[in-house]
Structures are given as C-alpha cells and as structure tokens.
C-alpha cells in the first residue's frame, strides 16, 4: 500500500504535540527548514519491520530513534540516537564515549514517553528537549529519503538524512555496529 506523503507543516494534526510545535515554529523561521513529509499509517504497524513490509519502504530507508540514558557522578544524561533500521547503535562504545558517561543504557519505556511527550514507537528527534544531544549515525545522512517517527504511532515523517541532521542540530558520528 503506497503512502500518501504531504507537507508536515500542513498536517500538524498528524503529529505528536512536541513535534507539531517544533515544525510549526520552524515553518515561520528564516531560513525555513528543508521539506518534511508526513503520511498517516495504521498505528498497529508503527514498528519498523511491520511498517516497512506493509508500506513497501526498504529497511535501509527507515531510521530508528532510541532514547538512551547515561550516568556519571549521580547525574543522568539523556540523548537521542538515530541509526538505520538495518543497523544497531554502538551504545556501549561510541554513544557512551561521546556522552562521556560511565554507563549508558536504553531509557526505560515510561521515562522515554514521559520525558519526550511522545508515544512509544513514534519517538523522533524532532521536538525533543533542547538540552538533549541528538546523535545521528553518518550512514543516515547518506540517505536521500529516510522515514522516521512523528511523535505518534499513527503517522511517519520523511526527509533526507542530511535534513534530519540539520533540523535537529544533530552531531553526526559513526554509531553503527
């Protein structure tokens, strides 16, 4: 089933609250963000493998966002990590070193949802708390088209990998195993 992509700025109703706010603010900014598309999907198919199979999107054109929590000196540092769906993030190596923490793990489900204001399975780096670093694997930025979450399970965003790094202010590094 083909996806019906439209401008995310024109369909804020399809986005999670923090994502809609970020895209709305960006639409009024100068210069404006690069184009971001949104498409409505079956929320039961939001998980990457099911989504790609049902909607005919190649796994290498889909990127996953994971929220990690690192600890150092009693302080917890959160970050978003983006890797292609065909790869895994080097959380205990590259991510841990980059965040300069002693220990890093995937954030607890409830914490990720509460802190981002997004639905689990739809978390995206657009609209995250401004003090969280966004780490994007260099392979993501090489994609002309990449599908990511929208803050909710009932839609997906699409943009180029370079645009993803640009609009999130991401640090682009080698993260994939």
LUMLOTOR-301947 format. One record per atom (N, C-alpha, C): residue number from 1; atom name; x, y, z. Coordinates in steps of 0.02 Angstrom, whole numbers, plus 50000, padded with zeros to 5 digits. Example, Ala and Ser with C-alpha at 12.3 -4.5 7.8 and 13.67 -1.06 7.14 Angstrom:
<pts>
+-----+-------+-------+-------+-------+
| num | atome |    px |    py |    pz |
+-----+-------+-------+-------+-------+
|   1 |     N | 50660 | 49716 | 50390 |
|   1 |    CA | 50615 | 49775 | 50390 |
|   1 |     C | 50660 | 49835 | 50390 |
|   2 |     N | 50642 | 49888 | 50354 |
|   2 |    CA | 50684 | 49947 | 50357 |
|   2 |     C | 50645 | 50002 | 50394 |
+-----+-------+-------+-------+-------+
</pts>
This chain:
<pts>
+-----+-------+-------+-------+-------+
| num | atome |    px |    py |    pz |
+-----+-------+-------+-------+-------+
|   1 |     N | 50043 | 49941 | 50000 |
|   1 |    CA | 50000 | 50000 | 50000 |
|   1 |     C | 50044 | 50062 | 50000 |
|   2 |     N | 50037 | 50106 | 49951 |
|   2 |    CA | 50078 | 50166 | 49948 |
|   2 |     C | 50059 | 50216 | 50002 |
|   3 |     N | 50108 | 50254 | 50022 |
|   3 |    CA | 50097 | 50306 | 50072 |
|   3 |     C | 50078 | 50371 | 50036 |
|   4 |     N | 50035 | 50411 | 50068 |
|   4 |    CA | 50013 | 50474 | 50041 |
|   4 |     C | 50050 | 50530 | 50078 |
|   5 |     N | 50110 | 50548 | 50052 |
|   5 |    CA | 50151 | 50599 | 50085 |
|   5 |     C | 50124 | 50669 | 50070 |
|   6 |     N | 50123 | 50710 | 50122 |
|   6 |    CA | 50104 | 50780 | 50116 |
|   6 |     C | 50150 | 50820 | 50161 |
|   7 |     N | 50149 | 50885 | 50156 |
|   7 |    CA | 50192 | 50928 | 50197 |
|   7 |     C | 50172 | 50922 | 50270 |
|   8 |     N | 50221 | 50907 | 50313 |
|   8 |    CA | 50208 | 50902 | 50385 |
|   8 |     C | 50183 | 50969 | 50412 |
|   9 |     N | 50208 | 51024 | 50386 |
|   9 |    CA | 50186 | 51090 | 50410 |
|   9 |     C | 50112 | 51102 | 50396 |
|  10 |     N | 50086 | 51067 | 50345 |
|  10 |    CA | 50015 | 51075 | 50327 |
|  10 |     C | 49970 | 51025 | 50364 |
|  11 |     N | 50000 | 50976 | 50398 |
|  11 |    CA | 49960 | 50924 | 50432 |
|  11 |     C | 49986 | 50913 | 50503 |
|  12 |     N | 49990 | 50967 | 50541 |
|  12 |    CA | 50013 | 50962 | 50610 |
|  12 |     C | 49969 | 50917 | 50652 |
|  13 |     N | 49907 | 50907 | 50630 |
|  13 |    CA | 49861 | 50863 | 50666 |
|  13 |     C | 49883 | 50790 | 50665 |
|  14 |     N | 49928 | 50772 | 50620 |
|  14 |    CA | 49952 | 50703 | 50616 |
|  14 |     C | 50014 | 50691 | 50660 |
|  15 |     N | 50037 | 50742 | 50694 |
|  15 |    CA | 50100 | 50738 | 50731 |
|  15 |     C | 50089 | 50740 | 50807 |
|  16 |     N | 50138 | 50712 | 50842 |
|  16 |    CA | 50138 | 50718 | 50915 |
|  16 |     C | 50147 | 50791 | 50934 |
|  17 |     N | 50122 | 50810 | 50993 |
|  17 |    CA | 50124 | 50880 | 51015 |
|  17 |     C | 50192 | 50914 | 51009 |
|  18 |     N | 50245 | 50886 | 51038 |
|  18 |    CA | 50310 | 50919 | 51034 |
|  18 |     C | 50336 | 50924 | 50962 |
|  19 |     N | 50320 | 50875 | 50921 |
|  19 |    CA | 50342 | 50875 | 50851 |
|  19 |     C | 50304 | 50929 | 50812 |
|  20 |     N | 50239 | 50933 | 50823 |
|  20 |    CA | 50198 | 50984 | 50790 |
|  20 |     C | 50222 | 51054 | 50809 |
|  21 |     N | 50238 | 51063 | 50872 |
|  21 |    CA | 50262 | 51129 | 50895 |
|  21 |     C | 50328 | 51147 | 50861 |
|  22 |     N | 50375 | 51099 | 50858 |
|  22 |    CA | 50440 | 51112 | 50826 |
|  22 |     C | 50432 | 51128 | 50752 |
|  23 |     N | 50391 | 51090 | 50718 |
|  23 |    CA | 50382 | 51100 | 50646 |
|  23 |     C | 50345 | 51165 | 50632 |
|  24 |     N | 50296 | 51181 | 50674 |
|  24 |    CA | 50260 | 51244 | 50666 |
|  24 |     C | 50306 | 51304 | 50676 |
|  25 |     N | 50348 | 51301 | 50728 |
|  25 |    CA | 50395 | 51356 | 50740 |
|  25 |     C | 50445 | 51361 | 50683 |
|  26 |     N | 50467 | 51304 | 50657 |
|  26 |    CA | 50516 | 51304 | 50603 |
|  26 |     C | 50488 | 51332 | 50538 |
|  27 |     N | 50423 | 51321 | 50527 |
|  27 |    CA | 50391 | 51346 | 50466 |
|  27 |     C | 50393 | 51423 | 50463 |
|  28 |     N | 50394 | 51454 | 50521 |
|  28 |    CA | 50395 | 51527 | 50525 |
|  28 |     C | 50466 | 51554 | 50529 |
|  29 |     N | 50515 | 51510 | 50535 |
|  29 |    CA | 50584 | 51532 | 50544 |
|  29 |     C | 50615 | 51553 | 50478 |
|  30 |     N | 50668 | 51589 | 50483 |
|  30 |    CA | 50705 | 51609 | 50423 |
|  30 |     C | 50778 | 51591 | 50434 |
|  31 |     N | 50808 | 51550 | 50393 |
|  31 |    CA | 50776 | 51516 | 50337 |
|  31 |     C | 50733 | 51458 | 50362 |
|  32 |     N | 50684 | 51439 | 50322 |
|  32 |    CA | 50640 | 51383 | 50343 |
|  32 |     C | 50678 | 51317 | 50339 |
|  33 |     N | 50652 | 51268 | 50374 |
|  33 |    CA | 50680 | 51200 | 50371 |
|  33 |     C | 50672 | 51171 | 50302 |
|  34 |     N | 50713 | 51121 | 50286 |
|  34 |    CA | 50702 | 51084 | 50223 |
|  34 |     C | 50634 | 51049 | 50226 |
|  35 |     N | 50608 | 51027 | 50169 |
|  35 |    CA | 50542 | 50994 | 50168 |
|  35 |     C | 50541 | 50930 | 50211 |
|  36 |     N | 50487 | 50923 | 50248 |
|  36 |    CA | 50474 | 50863 | 50287 |
|  36 |     C | 50404 | 50839 | 50268 |
|  37 |     N | 50399 | 50776 | 50248 |
|  37 |    CA | 50335 | 50748 | 50231 |
|  37 |     C | 50306 | 50708 | 50289 |
|  38 |     N | 50241 | 50700 | 50289 |
|  38 |    CA | 50206 | 50658 | 50339 |
|  38 |     C | 50155 | 50616 | 50302 |
|  39 |     N | 50148 | 50555 | 50326 |
|  39 |    CA | 50097 | 50509 | 50299 |
|  39 |     C | 50063 | 50473 | 50356 |
|  40 |     N | 49998 | 50467 | 50350 |
|  40 |    CA | 49959 | 50431 | 50400 |
|  40 |     C | 49968 | 50356 | 50389 |
|  41 |     N | 49975 | 50318 | 50445 |
|  41 |    CA | 49983 | 50246 | 50440 |
|  41 |     C | 49938 | 50212 | 50492 |
|  42 |     N | 49932 | 50147 | 50485 |
|  42 |    CA | 49897 | 50106 | 50535 |
|  42 |     C | 49941 | 50104 | 50597 |
|  43 |     N | 49917 | 50128 | 50656 |
|  43 |    CA | 49959 | 50129 | 50716 |
|  43 |     C | 49981 | 50060 | 50738 |
|  44 |     N | 49946 | 50009 | 50719 |
|  44 |    CA | 49966 | 49941 | 50735 |
|  44 |     C | 50026 | 49918 | 50695 |
|  45 |     N | 50045 | 49957 | 50644 |
|  45 |    CA | 50102 | 49941 | 50602 |
|  45 |     C | 50159 | 49991 | 50609 |
|  46 |     N | 50162 | 50025 | 50665 |
|  46 |    CA | 50213 | 50077 | 50675 |
|  46 |     C | 50282 | 50048 | 50686 |
|  47 |     N | 50287 | 49987 | 50712 |
|  47 |    CA | 50353 | 49958 | 50723 |
|  47 |     C | 50387 | 49947 | 50655 |
|  48 |     N | 50451 | 49959 | 50653 |
|  48 |    CA | 50488 | 49964 | 50590 |
|  48 |     C | 50477 | 49907 | 50542 |
|  49 |     N | 50487 | 49845 | 50564 |
|  49 |    CA | 50482 | 49788 | 50518 |
|  49 |     C | 50412 | 49783 | 50488 |
|  50 |     N | 50361 | 49789 | 50530 |
|  50 |    CA | 50292 | 49784 | 50507 |
|  50 |     C | 50275 | 49842 | 50460 |
|  51 |     N | 50297 | 49902 | 50478 |
|  51 |    CA | 50285 | 49961 | 50437 |
|  51 |     C | 50316 | 49952 | 50368 |
|  52 |     N | 50381 | 49934 | 50366 |
|  52 |    CA | 50416 | 49928 | 50303 |
|  52 |     C | 50384 | 49875 | 50258 |
|  53 |     N | 50365 | 49819 | 50288 |
|  53 |    CA | 50335 | 49766 | 50248 |
|  53 |     C | 50268 | 49788 | 50219 |
|  54 |     N | 50226 | 49818 | 50260 |
|  54 |    CA | 50158 | 49837 | 50239 |
|  54 |     C | 50158 | 49893 | 50188 |
|  55 |     N | 50203 | 49942 | 50198 |
|  55 |    CA | 50201 | 50002 | 50156 |
|  55 |     C | 50255 | 50003 | 50102 |
|  56 |     N | 50293 | 49948 | 50095 |
|  56 |    CA | 50342 | 49944 | 50042 |
|  56 |     C | 50401 | 49991 | 50048 |
|  57 |     N | 50420 | 50008 | 50109 |
|  57 |    CA | 50478 | 50050 | 50121 |
|  57 |     C | 50537 | 50005 | 50137 |
|  58 |     N | 50593 | 50015 | 50104 |
|  58 |    CA | 50652 | 49975 | 50116 |
|  58 |     C | 50679 | 49989 | 50186 |
|  59 |     N | 50702 | 49937 | 50220 |
|  59 |    CA | 50730 | 49946 | 50287 |
|  59 |     C | 50785 | 49998 | 50288 |
|  60 |     N | 50826 | 50000 | 50235 |
|  60 |    CA | 50881 | 50049 | 50234 |
|  60 |     C | 50856 | 50120 | 50223 |
|  61 |     N | 50792 | 50129 | 50209 |
|  61 |    CA | 50762 | 50196 | 50204 |
|  61 |     C | 50722 | 50214 | 50267 |
|  62 |     N | 50732 | 50176 | 50319 |
|  62 |    CA | 50698 | 50188 | 50383 |
|  62 |     C | 50751 | 50195 | 50437 |
|  63 |     N | 50742 | 50244 | 50480 |
|  63 |    CA | 50789 | 50255 | 50535 |
|  63 |     C | 50752 | 50252 | 50601 |
|  64 |     N | 50784 | 50221 | 50650 |
|  64 |    CA | 50754 | 50214 | 50716 |
|  64 |     C | 50785 | 50264 | 50764 |
|  65 |     N | 50744 | 50289 | 50808 |
|  65 |    CA | 50766 | 50335 | 50860 |
|  65 |     C | 50761 | 50298 | 50927 |
|  66 |     N | 50817 | 50293 | 50962 |
|  66 |    CA | 50815 | 50264 | 51029 |
|  66 |     C | 50839 | 50318 | 51078 |
|  67 |     N | 50806 | 50318 | 51134 |
|  67 |    CA | 50824 | 50364 | 51188 |
|  67 |     C | 50869 | 50326 | 51236 |
|  68 |     N | 50927 | 50355 | 51250 |
|  68 |    CA | 50974 | 50324 | 51296 |
|  68 |     C | 50982 | 50368 | 51357 |
|  69 |     N | 51000 | 50336 | 51412 |
|  69 |    CA | 51013 | 50371 | 51474 |
|  69 |     C | 51083 | 50351 | 51498 |
|  70 |     N | 51125 | 50400 | 51508 |
|  70 |    CA | 51193 | 50388 | 51532 |
|  70 |     C | 51201 | 50418 | 51601 |
|  71 |     N | 51242 | 50386 | 51640 |
|  71 |    CA | 51253 | 50410 | 51709 |
|  71 |     C | 51326 | 50424 | 51721 |
|  72 |     N | 51338 | 50478 | 51756 |
|  72 |    CA | 51405 | 50496 | 51778 |
|  72 |     C | 51398 | 50541 | 51839 |
|  73 |     N | 51430 | 50521 | 51893 |
|  73 |    CA | 51429 | 50563 | 51953 |
|  73 |     C | 51360 | 50577 | 51980 |
|  74 |     N | 51314 | 50529 | 51975 |
|  74 |    CA | 51247 | 50539 | 52000 |
|  74 |     C | 51201 | 50578 | 51954 |
|  75 |     N | 51227 | 50602 | 51899 |
|  75 |    CA | 51187 | 50640 | 51851 |
|  75 |     C | 51167 | 50594 | 51793 |
|  76 |     N | 51103 | 50600 | 51772 |
|  76 |    CA | 51079 | 50562 | 51714 |
|  76 |     C | 51077 | 50608 | 51654 |
|  77 |     N | 51106 | 50586 | 51600 |
|  77 |    CA | 51107 | 50624 | 51537 |
|  77 |     C | 51068 | 50584 | 51485 |
|  78 |     N | 51019 | 50616 | 51454 |
|  78 |    CA | 50979 | 50584 | 51402 |
|  78 |     C | 51002 | 50607 | 51334 |
|  79 |     N | 50994 | 50564 | 51285 |
|  79 |    CA | 51010 | 50581 | 51216 |
|  79 |     C | 50967 | 50539 | 51169 |
|  80 |     N | 50959 | 50564 | 51108 |
|  80 |    CA | 50926 | 50526 | 51055 |
|  80 |     C | 50979 | 50500 | 51008 |
|  81 |     N | 50972 | 50438 | 50988 |
|  81 |    CA | 51020 | 50406 | 50943 |
|  81 |     C | 50981 | 50381 | 50882 |
|  82 |     N | 51004 | 50400 | 50823 |
|  82 |    CA | 50972 | 50381 | 50760 |
|  82 |     C | 51018 | 50337 | 50719 |
|  83 |     N | 50993 | 50277 | 50702 |
|  83 |    CA | 51029 | 50232 | 50658 |
|  83 |     C | 50980 | 50203 | 50607 |
|  84 |     N | 51006 | 50182 | 50550 |
|  84 |    CA | 50964 | 50149 | 50501 |
|  84 |     C | 50935 | 50085 | 50530 |
|  85 |     N | 50876 | 50067 | 50506 |
|  85 |    CA | 50842 | 50007 | 50532 |
|  85 |     C | 50881 | 49943 | 50518 |
|  86 |     N | 50928 | 49946 | 50471 |
|  86 |    CA | 50969 | 49888 | 50454 |
|  86 |     C | 51030 | 49881 | 50499 |
|  87 |     N | 51038 | 49928 | 50545 |
|  87 |    CA | 51098 | 49929 | 50588 |
|  87 |     C | 51079 | 49934 | 50661 |
|  88 |     N | 51128 | 49922 | 50703 |
|  88 |    CA | 51119 | 49931 | 50776 |
|  88 |     C | 51167 | 49985 | 50799 |
|  89 |     N | 51146 | 50022 | 50850 |
|  89 |    CA | 51187 | 50075 | 50878 |
|  89 |     C | 51238 | 50046 | 50926 |
|  90 |     N | 51299 | 50071 | 50922 |
|  90 |    CA | 51352 | 50051 | 50968 |
|  90 |     C | 51343 | 50091 | 51033 |
|  91 |     N | 51293 | 50072 | 51071 |
|  91 |    CA | 51275 | 50109 | 51132 |
|  91 |     C | 51331 | 50106 | 51184 |
|  92 |     N | 51359 | 50046 | 51195 |
|  92 |    CA | 51409 | 50039 | 51248 |
|  92 |     C | 51478 | 50062 | 51228 |
|  93 |     N | 51488 | 50078 | 51164 |
|  93 |    CA | 51552 | 50103 | 51140 |
|  93 |     C | 51547 | 50176 | 51120 |
|  94 |     N | 51530 | 50188 | 51057 |
|  94 |    CA | 51529 | 50255 | 51029 |
|  94 |     C | 51483 | 50303 | 51066 |
|  95 |     N | 51423 | 50281 | 51082 |
|  95 |    CA | 51375 | 50325 | 51117 |
|  95 |     C | 51399 | 50341 | 51187 |
|  96 |     N | 51421 | 50291 | 51224 |
|  96 |    CA | 51445 | 50302 | 51292 |
|  96 |     C | 51505 | 50350 | 51292 |
|  97 |     N | 51552 | 50339 | 51249 |
|  97 |    CA | 51611 | 50384 | 51245 |
|  97 |     C | 51591 | 50455 | 51227 |
|  98 |     N | 51546 | 50461 | 51177 |
|  98 |    CA | 51526 | 50528 | 51155 |
|  98 |     C | 51489 | 50567 | 51210 |
|  99 |     N | 51449 | 50532 | 51249 |
|  99 |    CA | 51412 | 50565 | 51303 |
|  99 |     C | 51456 | 50575 | 51365 |
| 100 |     N | 51515 | 50545 | 51365 |
| 100 |    CA | 51561 | 50550 | 51421 |
| 100 |     C | 51528 | 50527 | 51486 |
| 101 |     N | 51501 | 50467 | 51483 |
| 101 |    CA | 51468 | 50437 | 51542 |
| 101 |     C | 51500 | 50369 | 51556 |
| 102 |     N | 51494 | 50348 | 51618 |
| 102 |    CA | 51523 | 50283 | 51637 |
| 102 |     C | 51480 | 50225 | 51614 |
| 103 |     N | 51414 | 50236 | 51615 |
| 103 |    CA | 51367 | 50183 | 51597 |
| 103 |     C | 51311 | 50214 | 51556 |
| 104 |     N | 51290 | 50179 | 51505 |
| 104 |    CA | 51234 | 50202 | 51464 |
| 104 |     C | 51189 | 50142 | 51448 |
| 105 |     N | 51124 | 50156 | 51446 |
| 105 |    CA | 51076 | 50103 | 51430 |
| 105 |     C | 51017 | 50136 | 51395 |
| 106 |     N | 50975 | 50093 | 51366 |
| 106 |    CA | 50914 | 50119 | 51336 |
| 106 |     C | 50871 | 50147 | 51393 |
| 107 |     N | 50841 | 50205 | 51383 |
| 107 |    CA | 50798 | 50235 | 51434 |
| 107 |     C | 50738 | 50190 | 51446 |
| 108 |     N | 50715 | 50188 | 51507 |
| 108 |    CA | 50655 | 50149 | 51523 |
| 108 |     C | 50596 | 50175 | 51482 |
| 109 |     N | 50553 | 50129 | 51462 |
| 109 |    CA | 50495 | 50145 | 51421 |
| 109 |     C | 50456 | 50204 | 51450 |
| 110 |     N | 50438 | 50200 | 51514 |
| 110 |    CA | 50397 | 50253 | 51545 |
| 110 |     C | 50434 | 50319 | 51547 |
| 111 |     N | 50500 | 50317 | 51559 |
| 111 |    CA | 50539 | 50379 | 51560 |
| 111 |     C | 50542 | 50410 | 51490 |
| 112 |     N | 50554 | 50369 | 51439 |
| 112 |    CA | 50558 | 50394 | 51370 |
| 112 |     C | 50493 | 50429 | 51350 |
| 113 |     N | 50437 | 50399 | 51366 |
| 113 |    CA | 50372 | 50427 | 51349 |
| 113 |     C | 50359 | 50492 | 51389 |
| 114 |     N | 50371 | 50489 | 51454 |
| 114 |    CA | 50357 | 50548 | 51496 |
| 114 |     C | 50403 | 50607 | 51479 |
| 115 |     N | 50466 | 50594 | 51467 |
| 115 |    CA | 50514 | 50648 | 51456 |
| 115 |     C | 50509 | 50678 | 51386 |
| 116 |     N | 50487 | 50638 | 51337 |
| 116 |    CA | 50482 | 50664 | 51268 |
| 116 |     C | 50413 | 50692 | 51253 |
| 117 |     N | 50362 | 50668 | 51288 |
| 117 |    CA | 50293 | 50688 | 51271 |
| 117 |     C | 50269 | 50654 | 51208 |
| 118 |     N | 50302 | 50599 | 51188 |
| 118 |    CA | 50285 | 50563 | 51127 |
| 118 |     C | 50264 | 50492 | 51144 |
| 119 |     N | 50231 | 50460 | 51095 |
| 119 |    CA | 50210 | 50391 | 51104 |
| 119 |     C | 50268 | 50344 | 51091 |
| 120 |     N | 50273 | 50292 | 51131 |
| 120 |    CA | 50324 | 50241 | 51120 |
| 120 |     C | 50311 | 50208 | 51052 |
| 121 |     N | 50363 | 50202 | 51013 |
| 121 |    CA | 50355 | 50176 | 50945 |
| 121 |     C | 50348 | 50232 | 50895 |
| 122 |     N | 50343 | 50294 | 50918 |
| 122 |    CA | 50338 | 50352 | 50874 |
| 122 |     C | 50388 | 50406 | 50892 |
| 123 |     N | 50430 | 50392 | 50942 |
| 123 |    CA | 50478 | 50442 | 50965 |
| 123 |     C | 50526 | 50460 | 50909 |
| 124 |     N | 50538 | 50524 | 50903 |
| 124 |    CA | 50579 | 50552 | 50849 |
| 124 |     C | 50624 | 50607 | 50878 |
| 125 |     N | 50679 | 50623 | 50845 |
| 125 |    CA | 50722 | 50676 | 50872 |
| 125 |     C | 50696 | 50746 | 50863 |
| 126 |     N | 50645 | 50755 | 50821 |
| 126 |    CA | 50616 | 50822 | 50811 |
| 126 |     C | 50568 | 50836 | 50868 |
| 127 |     N | 50581 | 50890 | 50905 |
| 127 |    CA | 50537 | 50909 | 50960 |
| 127 |     C | 50560 | 50883 | 51028 |
| 128 |     N | 50619 | 50855 | 51032 |
| 128 |    CA | 50645 | 50832 | 51097 |
| 128 |     C | 50666 | 50891 | 51140 |
| 129 |     N | 50675 | 50880 | 51205 |
| 129 |    CA | 50700 | 50934 | 51247 |
| 129 |     C | 50765 | 50963 | 51218 |
| 130 |     N | 50771 | 51029 | 51219 |
| 130 |    CA | 50826 | 51062 | 51184 |
| 130 |     C | 50895 | 51047 | 51214 |
| 131 |     N | 50897 | 51023 | 51276 |
| 131 |    CA | 50962 | 51009 | 51305 |
| 131 |     C | 50986 | 50937 | 51294 |
| 132 |     N | 50947 | 50899 | 51257 |
| 132 |    CA | 50967 | 50830 | 51240 |
| 132 |     C | 51007 | 50830 | 51176 |
| 133 |     N | 51065 | 50798 | 51177 |
| 133 |    CA | 51100 | 50791 | 51113 |
| 133 |     C | 51064 | 50741 | 51068 |
| 134 |     N | 51068 | 50753 | 51004 |
| 134 |    CA | 51043 | 50707 | 50953 |
| 134 |     C | 51104 | 50682 | 50916 |
| 135 |     N | 51114 | 50616 | 50917 |
| 135 |    CA | 51171 | 50585 | 50884 |
| 135 |     C | 51144 | 50546 | 50824 |
| 136 |     N | 51166 | 50564 | 50765 |
| 136 |    CA | 51143 | 50532 | 50703 |
| 136 |     C | 51202 | 50495 | 50672 |
| 137 |     N | 51192 | 50431 | 50659 |
| 137 |    CA | 51244 | 50392 | 50626 |
| 137 |     C | 51256 | 50420 | 50556 |
| 138 |     N | 51319 | 50422 | 50537 |
| 138 |    CA | 51338 | 50450 | 50472 |
| 138 |     C | 51303 | 50416 | 50414 |
| 139 |     N | 51286 | 50353 | 50420 |
| 139 |    CA | 51251 | 50317 | 50366 |
| 139 |     C | 51181 | 50345 | 50354 |
| 140 |     N | 51149 | 50370 | 50406 |
| 140 |    CA | 51083 | 50400 | 50398 |
| 140 |     C | 51087 | 50462 | 50353 |
| 141 |     N | 51140 | 50501 | 50362 |
| 141 |    CA | 51146 | 50564 | 50324 |
| 141 |     C | 51160 | 50552 | 50250 |
| 142 |     N | 51178 | 50491 | 50232 |
| 142 |    CA | 51191 | 50475 | 50162 |
| 142 |     C | 51128 | 50457 | 50123 |
| 143 |     N | 51072 | 50452 | 50158 |
| 143 |    CA | 51008 | 50432 | 50126 |
| 143 |     C | 50972 | 50494 | 50100 |
| 144 |     N | 50949 | 50491 | 50038 |
| 144 |    CA | 50910 | 50546 | 50010 |
| 144 |     C | 50839 | 50547 | 50036 |
| 145 |     N | 50817 | 50489 | 50061 |
| 145 |    CA | 50749 | 50482 | 50087 |
| 145 |     C | 50753 | 50436 | 50148 |
| 146 |     N | 50729 | 50459 | 50204 |
| 146 |    CA | 50729 | 50418 | 50265 |
| 146 |     C | 50663 | 50430 | 50302 |
| 147 |     N | 50633 | 50375 | 50325 |
| 147 |    CA | 50570 | 50378 | 50362 |
| 147 |     C | 50586 | 50371 | 50436 |
| 148 |     N | 50556 | 50416 | 50476 |
| 148 |    CA | 50566 | 50416 | 50549 |
| 148 |     C | 50498 | 50424 | 50583 |
| 149 |     N | 50498 | 50419 | 50649 |
| 149 |    CA | 50437 | 50429 | 50687 |
| 149 |     C | 50412 | 50500 | 50684 |
| 150 |     N | 50351 | 50510 | 50707 |
| 150 |    CA | 50319 | 50576 | 50705 |
| 150 |     C | 50294 | 50599 | 50774 |
| 151 |     N | 50313 | 50560 | 50825 |
| 151 |    CA | 50288 | 50576 | 50893 |
| 151 |     C | 50227 | 50537 | 50912 |
| 152 |     N | 50195 | 50506 | 50862 |
| 152 |    CA | 50137 | 50463 | 50873 |
| 152 |     C | 50145 | 50401 | 50830 |
| 153 |     N | 50107 | 50349 | 50845 |
| 153 |    CA | 50112 | 50287 | 50808 |
| 153 |     C | 50070 | 50288 | 50743 |
| 154 |     N | 50029 | 50338 | 50734 |
| 154 |    CA | 49982 | 50338 | 50678 |
| 154 |     C | 50007 | 50377 | 50617 |
| 155 |     N | 50071 | 50396 | 50617 |
| 155 |    CA | 50099 | 50428 | 50557 |
| 155 |     C | 50175 | 50421 | 50559 |
| 156 |     N | 50206 | 50437 | 50502 |
| 156 |    CA | 50279 | 50437 | 50495 |
| 156 |     C | 50300 | 50500 | 50459 |
| 157 |     N | 50361 | 50522 | 50472 |
| 157 |    CA | 50391 | 50579 | 50438 |
| 157 |     C | 50441 | 50553 | 50387 |
| 158 |     N | 50453 | 50592 | 50334 |
| 158 |    CA | 50504 | 50576 | 50285 |
| 158 |     C | 50542 | 50640 | 50267 |
| 159 |     N | 50607 | 50633 | 50262 |
| 159 |    CA | 50651 | 50687 | 50243 |
| 159 |     C | 50718 | 50657 | 50223 |
| 160 |     N | 50763 | 50697 | 50199 |
| 160 |    CA | 50829 | 50670 | 50183 |
| 160 |     C | 50869 | 50662 | 50248 |
| 161 |     N | 50918 | 50619 | 50246 |
| 161 |    CA | 50960 | 50609 | 50304 |
| 161 |     C | 50998 | 50673 | 50323 |
| 162 |     N | 51020 | 50709 | 50273 |
| 162 |    CA | 51055 | 50773 | 50288 |
| 162 |     C | 51007 | 50823 | 50321 |
| 163 |     N | 50946 | 50825 | 50296 |
| 163 |    CA | 50896 | 50870 | 50326 |
| 163 |     C | 50882 | 50850 | 50398 |
| 164 |     N | 50879 | 50786 | 50412 |
| 164 |    CA | 50868 | 50762 | 50480 |
| 164 |     C | 50922 | 50789 | 50526 |
| 165 |     N | 50985 | 50784 | 50506 |
| 165 |    CA | 51039 | 50810 | 50547 |
| 165 |     C | 51034 | 50885 | 50555 |
| 166 |     N | 51015 | 50919 | 50501 |
| 166 |    CA | 51010 | 50992 | 50503 |
| 166 |     C | 50955 | 51016 | 50550 |
| 167 |     N | 50895 | 50989 | 50543 |
| 167 |    CA | 50838 | 51015 | 50581 |
| 167 |     C | 50842 | 50997 | 50655 |
| 168 |     N | 50879 | 50945 | 50672 |
| 168 |    CA | 50885 | 50925 | 50742 |
| 168 |     C | 50948 | 50953 | 50774 |
| 169 |     N | 50991 | 50984 | 50735 |
| 169 |    CA | 51054 | 51008 | 50762 |
| 169 |     C | 51098 | 50950 | 50785 |
| 170 |     N | 51091 | 50894 | 50751 |
| 170 |    CA | 51124 | 50832 | 50771 |
| 170 |     C | 51200 | 50835 | 50763 |
| 171 |     N | 51231 | 50793 | 50802 |
| 171 |    CA | 51302 | 50779 | 50794 |
| 171 |     C | 51305 | 50715 | 50753 |
| 172 |     N | 51338 | 50718 | 50696 |
| 172 |    CA | 51343 | 50661 | 50651 |
| 172 |     C | 51408 | 50625 | 50666 |
| 173 |     N | 51403 | 50562 | 50687 |
| 173 |    CA | 51462 | 50522 | 50703 |
| 173 |     C | 51450 | 50449 | 50683 |
| 174 |     N | 51502 | 50409 | 50685 |
| 174 |    CA | 51496 | 50338 | 50670 |
| 174 |     C | 51466 | 50304 | 50732 |
| 175 |     N | 51406 | 50279 | 50726 |
| 175 |    CA | 51370 | 50248 | 50782 |
| 175 |     C | 51351 | 50175 | 50770 |
| 176 |     N | 51352 | 50154 | 50707 |
| 176 |    CA | 51326 | 50088 | 50690 |
| 176 |     C | 51377 | 50034 | 50703 |
| 177 |     N | 51351 | 49977 | 50724 |
| 177 |    CA | 51393 | 49918 | 50732 |
| 177 |     C | 51397 | 49881 | 50666 |
+-----+-------+-------+-------+-------+
</pts>
